[in-house]
């Protein structure tokens, strides 16, 4: 199973960028999303931004991931 995480693009140059979520920052490749700009949400998988998502969709996805994570802690 593959999982991509919505993250905010906070820095970028032509091919590389930095994305952040919940204070965690990662260097990523932005080669697949040349139109992405700083402030946009991108789905990050294995160090690559693979597509852009709107802020509402990112928030919904992150909420579900947090709910799942919280339920696993309670086990």
Secondary structure, DSSP 4 states (H G I P E B T S, - for coil): ----EEEEEEEE-SSEEEEEETTEEEEEE-TT-TT--TT-EEEEETTEEEEEE-HHHHHHHHHHHHHHHHHHHH-
